[in-house]
Amino acid sequence: MLGPQRKACLGMLQLEEAVLDVLFEAQCNGECPGVAEISRRAGIFSGKGDTSKGEPGSMTHSIAWGIVLKLYRAGLIRRCARSRGRGGYEPTERAADRVRVGVEGG
C-alpha cells in the first residue's frame, strides 16, 4: 500500500505531465496560454469558492499556479508573449528532453 507522501509524489508527477501536455499542444498551435487557460485545458480548474460559507474565493486556479511555478523553477517552462500584451508559458527544450527520455526509456 502506498503512503500519503508517495501518493502525493505520484499525483504531482501526473499534474506536471498534464500541464506540460497542455503547453506542448498549445506550442504546436502557436499559442501561449496563461495559467487560467492551462487550468481549464488540463481540467484542474477548481471553481469559485463560496466566501459566504467561509471558503476561499480566489483559489480558482491555485493548483495550476503551483504546478506552473514548480515547472518554471525547474527550468521546464518559460514565459512567452501572448496577444494583448499578457504573458503566458511555453515548454523549454529541457521539458522536451524530459518527454523524449520518458518515451524512449519506458
PEVEN-V819766 format. One record per residue. RES is the residue in three letters. NEAR is the number of other ideal C-beta (glycine too) atoms within 10 Angstrom. D_FIRST is the distance of its C-alpha to the first C-alpha in Angstrom with 2 decimals. Layout:
res->RES near->NEAR d_first->D_FIRST
res->RES near->NEAR d_first->D_FIRST
This chain:
res->MET near->4 d_first->0.00
res->LEU near->9 d_first->3.79
res->GLY near->8 d_first->6.56
res->PRO near->7 d_first->9.78
res->GLN near->8 d_first->11.72
res->ARG near->10 d_first->9.77
res->LYS near->11 d_first->9.83
res->ALA near->11 d_first->13.44
res->CYS near->12 d_first->14.31
res->LEU near->11 d_first->13.39
res->GLY near->10 d_first->15.26
res->MET near->13 d_first->18.14
res->LEU near->10 d_first->18.51
res->GLN near->10 d_first->18.81
res->LEU near->18 d_first->21.27
res->GLU near->19 d_first->23.24
res->GLU near->15 d_first->23.54
res->ALA near->17 d_first->24.70
res->VAL near->28 d_first->27.31
res->LEU near->21 d_first->28.46
res->ASP near->14 d_first->28.83
res->VAL near->23 d_first->31.02
res->LEU near->27 d_first->33.04
res->PHE near->15 d_first->33.64
res->GLU near->12 d_first->34.81
res->ALA near->20 d_first->37.01
res->GLN near->17 d_first->38.45
res->CYS near->8 d_first->39.42
res->ASN near->9 d_first->41.23
res->GLY near->6 d_first->43.01
res->GLU near->17 d_first->41.20
res->CYS near->19 d_first->40.00
res->PRO near->23 d_first->37.76
res->GLY near->16 d_first->37.22
res->VAL near->21 d_first->34.07
res->ALA near->14 d_first->34.86
res->GLU near->19 d_first->35.35
res->ILE near->25 d_first->32.21
res->SER near->23 d_first->30.31
res->ARG near->15 d_first->31.98
res->ARG near->19 d_first->31.60
res->ALA near->20 d_first->27.89
res->GLY near->8 d_first->27.33
res->ILE near->18 d_first->26.02
res->PHE near->16 d_first->29.17
res->SER near->13 d_first->28.27
res->GLY near->7 d_first->31.67
res->LYS near->12 d_first->34.03
res->GLY near->14 d_first->33.17
res->ASP near->10 d_first->35.49
res->THR near->10 d_first->37.19
res->SER near->7 d_first->39.07
res->LYS near->6 d_first->35.82
res->GLY near->7 d_first->34.93
res->GLU near->10 d_first->32.51
res->PRO near->12 d_first->32.88
res->GLY near->10 d_first->35.26
res->SER near->9 d_first->35.06
res->MET near->13 d_first->31.40
res->THR near->18 d_first->31.89
res->HIS near->19 d_first->30.93
res->SER near->14 d_first->29.03
res->ILE near->17 d_first->25.80
res->ALA near->25 d_first->27.99
res->TRP near->15 d_first->30.03
res->GLY near->14 d_first->27.09
res->ILE near->23 d_first->25.92
res->VAL near->22 d_first->29.58
res->LEU near->12 d_first->30.19
res->LYS near->15 d_first->27.24
res->LEU near->22 d_first->28.44
res->TYR near->14 d_first->32.02
res->ARG near->9 d_first->31.40
res->ALA near->13 d_first->29.65
res->GLY near->11 d_first->32.78
res->LEU near->23 d_first->31.14
res->ILE near->25 d_first->33.37
res->ARG near->14 d_first->36.86
res->ARG near->11 d_first->39.30
res->CYS near->17 d_first->41.65
res->ALA near->11 d_first->44.66
res->ARG near->15 d_first->44.48
res->SER near->8 d_first->47.46
res->ARG near->5 d_first->49.14
res->GLY near->6 d_first->48.55
res->ARG near->9 d_first->44.94
res->GLY near->11 d_first->42.28
res->GLY near->21 d_first->39.09
res->TYR near->25 d_first->36.62
res->GLU near->17 d_first->36.36
res->PRO near->22 d_first->34.15
res->THR near->17 d_first->35.50
res->GLU near->10 d_first->36.03
res->ARG near->13 d_first->33.11
res->ALA near->22 d_first->30.85
res->ALA near->14 d_first->32.49
res->ASP near->11 d_first->31.85
res->ARG near->17 d_first->28.13
res->VAL near->15 d_first->28.08
res->ARG near->10 d_first->30.23
res->VAL near->10 d_first->28.03
res->GLY near->10 d_first->24.95
res->VAL near->8 d_first->27.00
res->GLU near->7 d_first->28.63
res->GLY near->6 d_first->25.63
res->GLY near->5 d_first->23.26
